Amino acid sequence: MSSAPGRVLGLFDLTCLGVNAIVGTSIFLFPGLLAGHLGPASPAAFILTGLLLLPVALCYADAASRFDRPGGPYLYADAAFGEWAGYGVGWMCWSAEIFSWAAVASGLCAYLGYFSGFWTEPATVKVTAAGVILAMGALNYRGVRLGAWTTNVFTLAKLIPLSAFVLIGLFHVRAANFSPLAPFGWAPLGKACFLAFFAFSGFEVVPVPAGEVESPQKNVPRAVVASLCIAAVLYALIQFTAVGVLPTLAASERPLAAAAALFLGPLGASFIAVGAVLSTLGFNAGCALGGPRYLVALAQDRHLPRWFAFVHPKFGTPHRAVAATALLSVAAALAFDFSKLVDFSIVVICVQYAGTCVAAPIIARRRDAVGWLLPLCGIGATLWLGSQAGAGELVWALSLLALGYFLKVVFRNKT
C-alpha cells in the first residue's frame, strides 16, 4: 500500500540523527591525516571547516522550515528551479548517501583490526561491510521508530568514549607538542579542510525524513544547526587533545587509540577502539534511516518508479526504498575501497550543498542583498572546498548525474 508514515520523530531524535550522521568513522581515522598536513595546527582545519559550513547549515535550516514532507535538498531545488534541477539534486543526494554508507561500512574494520589482524584482510573488510549494511537496512525495514531508537543509542554510545578522551586527555596535553605550530606552513590547509569536509557531512540528512517528524517546521531547522555546532566543537577538542598528547600522531593508523594508550593504557585504547566501532555502526544506522527517504521523495513525484514509495502495510516503513538503498550500498562497498568511496561522496555532497544555498533565498523570495549574504557565503565555501578534489572525481560526478537523467527519461516515458 502507499500512504504517509506517521510523525514519530522529535527534536532529540533529529539532533541525534544529525550528530550521528556527522560523527562517523572519520573522526577516529582522520586526526592522523590532518596532522600529516598541518602538524599541531591541524585543529584549525576543523574550526575553519565548521565555520565555512555554518552558512550552509543555516540555508538548510531556512529551507527546511518551509517544508513538512521528506526529500530535503531535492525539495528545495525543485521548488526553486523546477523538476529537472530538483531531480538532479535529489539523485545526487541519494547517490551521496549510497557511497557514504558504503565508505563508512568499509572503514569499520580499521579499528576492529586493533583487536585482531583478521579484520584487516581485504576479503574480511568487504564481507563485514556488506553484512553491516544489510543488518542496519533490516532494522529500518521493520520500523522508523526502531531505526530512530537504534540511531539514538549508537549516538550516545559513541559520544561517551569521545567525551572521555577529551575530558581526561586535556590534562595530559603538553605545550611542547605544539611547537612549531605549522611545520609545513599553511599551504596544505585546503587539503586538510577537504578531509574535514567529509568528516562534517551528514547534517543535510536531518530534513530528509520531515514527513515523519513532529512539528517539522520548528524542529528540523533547530536540529540542523545544533548537530553541526555539536560536531564542530567536539571535533576541534578531539584534534587538539590528540595533537597535544601524541607527537607522532601523523604516523598512526588508529590515531585516537594510540593517543589514548599514552594516558589511559591498553584498556583505554581498547575503549576508544570499541567507541570507533560503535561510531561506525551508528553512522550506518543513520544512513539506513535517512538515505532511503531521498528515493521515496523522487518516487512520490514520479521521477522514478512509484513502486519505491510504497509503505509496508505492517511496519509502516518505505521498505522497498530501504531495501534498494541497502543493496546498492552493498554493491558499492564490494566494488570500491574506502578512499575512493570517500572521494566519490565528497564531490556529490558539494552538489547538494551548493544547490540548497542557491535555492534557499529563492524559495523565501528574498531579493535584497542581506537575504543573499548567507547563501553566497555558503556557495563560496562549498565551491572552495569542492575545488580541492581532482579532475577525475568531477568527471565521475558528471557521469553519475548523466546516468540519473537517463533513468528519469526512461521511466518517464514508460509512465
C-alpha positions in Angstrom: 0.0 0.0 0.0 1.1 3.6 -0.4 0.4 6.1 2.4 2.1 8.6 4.6 4.2 7.3 7.5 3.3 8.5 11.0 5.0 11.5 12.7 7.1 9.8 15.4 10.4 11.7 15.4 11.1 14.5 17.8 13.8 17.2 18.2 16.0 14.9 20.2 15.7 12.1 17.6 16.5 14.5 14.8 19.5 16.0 16.6 20.8 12.5 17.3 20.3 11.7 13.6 22.3 14.7 12.6 25.1 14.2 15.1 25.2 10.5 14.3 25.4 11.2 10.6 28.3 13.7 11.1 30.3 11.9 13.7 31.2 8.6 12.0 34.5 6.8 11.3 36.2 10.0 10.1 37.0 11.5 13.5 38.6 8.2 14.5 40.8 7.9 11.3 41.4 11.5 10.1 43.2 13.1 13.0 46.5 11.5 11.9 45.9 12.5 8.3 45.2 16.1 9.3 48.3 16.2 11.5 50.2 15.0 8.4 49.0 18.0 6.5 49.2 20.8 9.2 51.0 19.3 12.2 50.0 20.9 15.5 47.9 23.5 13.7 45.5 20.8 12.4 42.7 21.7 14.8 42.3 24.8 12.7 41.1 22.7 9.8 38.1 21.5 11.9 37.4 25.0 13.2 37.6 26.7 9.7 35.6 24.0 8.0 32.9 24.2 10.7 32.7 28.0 10.2 32.6 27.6 6.4 29.7 25.2 6.7 27.7 27.2 9.1 26.1 29.4 6.4 25.3 26.2 4.5 23.6 24.8 7.6 21.6 28.0 8.1 20.5 27.8 4.5 19.3 24.2 5.1 17.6 25.3 8.3 15.8 28.2 6.5 14.7 26.0 3.6 13.7 23.1 5.8 11.3 25.4 7.8 9.2 25.7 4.7 8.5 22.0 4.0 7.0 19.2 6.0 7.5 16.2 3.7 10.6 14.1 3.1 13.1 15.0 0.4 15.4 17.6 1.9 17.6 19.3 -0.8 15.6 17.7 -3.6 12.5 19.6 -2.5 14.4 22.9 -2.2 15.9 22.7 -5.7 12.6 21.5 -7.1 10.7 24.4 -5.6 13.3 27.0 -6.7 14.2 25.8 -10.2 11.7 23.2 -11.3 11.5 19.4 -11.6 14.7 18.8 -13.7 17.0 20.7 -11.4 15.3 19.3 -8.4 15.6 15.8 -9.7 19.3 16.2 -10.4 20.0 17.4 -6.9 17.8 14.6 -5.4 19.5 12.0 -7.5 23.0 13.2 -6.3 21.8 13.3 -2.7 20.7 9.7 -2.9 23.9 8.8 -4.6 25.9 10.5 -1.9 24.1 8.5 0.8 24.8 5.3 -1.0 28.6 6.0 -1.3 28.9 7.5 2.2 27.1 4.4 3.7 29.5 2.1 1.8 32.5 4.2 2.7 31.9 4.1 6.5 30.9 0.5 6.5 34.2 -0.3 4.7 36.1 1.7 7.4 34.7 -0.4 10.2 37.4 -2.9 10.1 40.2 -0.3 10.6 39.5 -0.3 14.3 38.4 -3.9 14.6 41.9 -4.5 13.4 43.1 -3.2 16.7 41.9 -6.4 18.3 42.9 -8.9 15.5 44.7 -8.8 12.2 41.9 -11.0 10.8 39.7 -7.9 10.4 42.2 -6.1 8.1 42.2 -8.9 5.5 40.7 -7.5 2.2 38.0 -10.2 2.0 37.0 -9.7 5.6 36.7 -5.9 5.1 34.3 -6.5 2.1 32.2 -9.2 3.8 31.9 -7.2 7.0 30.9 -4.0 5.2 28.2 -5.9 3.3 26.9 -7.6 6.5 26.7 -4.3 8.5 24.8 -2.6 5.7 22.3 -5.4 5.4 21.8 -5.6 9.1 21.1 -1.9 9.5 18.9 -1.9 6.5 16.9 -4.8 8.0 16.3 -2.8 11.3 14.9 0.2 9.3 12.9 -2.1 7.1 11.0 -3.1 10.2 10.2 0.3 11.6 11.2 4.0 11.7 10.8 4.1 15.5 13.1 1.1 15.8 15.6 2.7 13.4 15.5 6.0 15.3 16.0 4.2 18.6 19.0 2.4 17.2 20.4 5.7 15.9 19.9 7.4 19.3 21.6 4.5 21.2 24.6 4.5 18.9 24.9 8.3 19.0 25.1 8.3 22.8 27.4 5.2 22.9 30.0 6.8 20.6 29.9 10.2 22.3 30.8 8.6 25.7 34.3 7.4 24.7 35.0 10.6 22.6 34.0 12.8 25.5 36.1 10.7 27.9 39.1 11.0 25.5 38.8 14.8 25.6 37.9 15.3 29.3 40.8 13.1 30.5 43.2 13.7 27.7 43.2 17.5 28.1 45.0 17.1 31.5 47.8 15.3 29.6 48.3 17.8 26.8 51.9 19.1 26.6 52.6 22.6 25.3 55.8 21.4 23.7 53.9 19.3 21.2 52.5 22.5 19.6 55.9 23.8 18.7 56.5 24.5 15.9 52.8 25.2 15.3 52.7 24.8 11.5 55.9 23.0 10.5 54.7 22.5 6.9 53.3 26.0 6.5 49.7 26.9 5.7 49.7 25.8 2.1 48.2 22.3 2.9 45.2 24.0 4.7 43.0 23.4 1.7 43.6 19.7 1.5 43.2 19.4 5.3 39.8 21.2 5.1 38.8 18.9 2.2 39.3 15.9 4.5 37.5 17.7 7.3 34.6 18.5 4.9 33.8 14.8 4.6 34.0 14.5 8.4 31.4 17.2 8.7 29.0 15.9 6.0 25.8 14.5 7.4 23.7 17.3 8.8 21.9 17.6 5.5 20.2 14.3 6.3 18.2 15.9 9.1 15.4 17.4 6.9 15.0 14.3 4.7 12.5 12.4 7.0 10.5 15.6 7.6 7.3 13.8 6.8 7.8 11.6 9.9 8.7 14.5 12.3 6.6 16.2 15.0 6.3 19.9 14.3 8.8 19.7 11.4 8.9 23.5 10.6 10.2 24.1 14.1 12.2 21.0 15.0 14.1 20.4 11.7 15.9 23.8 11.5 16.9 23.6 15.2 18.3 20.1 14.7 20.3 21.0 11.6 22.2 23.9 13.3 22.5 22.0 16.6 24.0 18.9 15.1 26.6 20.9 13.1 27.6 23.0 16.1 27.9 20.0 18.4 30.1 18.2 15.9 32.4 21.2 15.3 33.1 21.7 19.0 33.7 18.0 19.5 36.0 17.7 16.5 38.2 20.6 17.4 38.6 19.4 21.0 39.4 15.9 19.9 42.1 17.1 17.4 43.6 19.5 19.9 43.8 16.7 22.6 45.2 14.1 20.2 47.9 16.5 18.9 48.8 17.7 22.4 49.2 14.1 23.7 50.8 12.2 20.9 53.6 14.0 19.0 53.8 11.2 16.4 50.0 11.4 15.6 50.6 11.6 11.9 52.2 8.2 11.8 49.4 6.3 13.5 46.8 4.2 11.6 44.5 4.4 14.6 45.4 7.8 16.0 42.9 8.2 18.8 43.6 4.7 20.2 47.3 5.4 20.0 46.9 8.7 21.8 44.6 7.2 24.4 47.1 4.4 25.2 49.5 7.1 26.5 47.2 8.3 29.3 44.7 5.5 29.7 46.8 2.5 29.0 45.9 -0.5 26.8 42.4 -0.7 28.4 41.8 2.9 27.5 43.0 2.3 23.9 40.6 -0.7 23.7 37.8 1.6 25.0 38.4 4.1 22.2 38.6 1.3 19.6 35.2 0.0 20.8 33.9 3.6 20.5 35.2 3.7 16.9 33.3 0.5 16.1 30.1 1.8 17.7 30.5 5.1 15.9 30.7 3.3 12.6 27.7 1.2 13.4 25.8 4.3 14.4 26.6 6.1 11.1 25.4 3.0 9.3 22.1 3.1 11.3 21.7 6.8 10.3 22.3 6.1 6.6 19.7 3.3 6.7 17.2 5.8 8.3 17.9 8.9 6.2 19.2 7.7 2.8 16.2 5.8 1.5 13.9 8.9 2.1 15.6 10.6 -0.9 14.4 7.7 -3.1 11.0 7.9 -1.5 10.7 11.6 -2.4 11.8 11.0 -6.0 9.4 8.1 -6.4 6.5 10.0 -4.9 6.9 12.7 -7.6 7.2 10.0 -10.3 10.7 10.8 -11.3 11.5 7.2 -10.6 9.0 4.3 -10.3 6.4 5.0 -7.7 6.8 1.4 -6.6 9.7 2.6 -4.4 7.5 4.9 -2.4 5.1 2.2 -1.2 4.8 1.8 2.6 4.9 -1.6 4.3 1.3 -2.5 5.5 2.6 -3.9 8.8 5.8 -1.9 9.6 4.8 1.4 8.2 8.2 2.0 6.5 9.2 2.7 2.9 10.5 -0.9 2.8 11.3 -1.0 -0.9 13.3 2.2 -0.8 15.2 0.9 2.2 16.0 -2.4 0.5 17.1 -0.8 -2.8 19.4 1.7 -1.0 20.9 -1.0 1.2 21.6 -3.3 -1.8 23.2 -0.6 -3.9 25.4 0.4 -0.9 26.5 -3.2 -0.6 27.4 -3.2 -4.3 29.4 0.0 -3.9 31.2 -1.4 -0.8 32.2 -4.5 -2.7 33.3 -2.6 -5.8 35.4 0.2 -4.3 37.9 0.8 -1.4 37.4 3.3 1.4 39.5 6.2 -0.1 37.7 6.0 -3.5 34.3 5.9 -1.8 35.2 9.0 0.2 36.3 10.9 -2.9 33.1 10.0 -4.7 31.0 11.1 -1.7 32.6 14.5 -1.3 32.0 15.6 -4.9 28.3 14.7 -4.9 27.8 16.2 -1.5 29.1 19.5 -2.9 26.3 19.5 -5.5 23.6 19.3 -2.9 25.2 21.9 -0.6 25.6 24.4 -3.4 22.1 23.7 -4.7 20.5 24.3 -1.3 22.4 27.5 -0.8 21.1 28.9 -4.2 17.6 27.6 -3.6 17.0 28.9 -0.1 16.7 32.6 -0.8 14.7 31.9 -4.0 12.2 29.8 -2.0 11.9 32.6 0.6 11.5 35.2 -2.3 14.3 37.3 -1.0 15.7 39.9 -3.4 17.7 42.1 -1.1 21.4 41.9 -0.6 21.2 40.9 3.0 18.9 37.9 2.2 21.6 36.6 -0.2 24.6 37.2 2.0 24.5 33.8 3.8 23.7 31.8 0.7 26.6 33.5 -1.2 28.9 32.7 1.7 27.7 29.1 1.6 28.1 28.8 -2.1 31.6 30.2 -1.9 32.6 27.9 0.9 31.3 24.8 -0.9 33.0 25.7 -4.2 36.3 26.3 -2.4 36.1 23.0 -0.5 35.0 21.1 -3.7 37.8 22.6 -5.7 40.3 20.6 -3.7 39.1 17.5 -5.5 40.8 16.1 -8.6 39.5 16.3 -12.2 38.8 12.6 -12.1 36.2 12.9 -9.4 34.5 15.8 -11.2 34.2 13.7 -14.4 32.8 10.9 -12.4 30.2 13.1 -10.8 29.1 14.4 -14.2 28.8 10.9 -15.4 26.7 9.9 -12.4 24.4 12.9 -13.0 24.0 11.9 -16.7 23.0 8.4 -15.6 20.4 9.8 -13.3 18.8 11.9 -16.0 18.9 9.0 -18.4 16.9 6.9 -15.9 14.5 9.7 -15.4 13.8 9.9 -19.1 13.4 6.1 -19.4 11.0 5.8 -16.5 9.1 8.9 -17.5 8.4 7.5 -21.0 7.3 4.2 -19.5 4.9 6.0 -17.1 
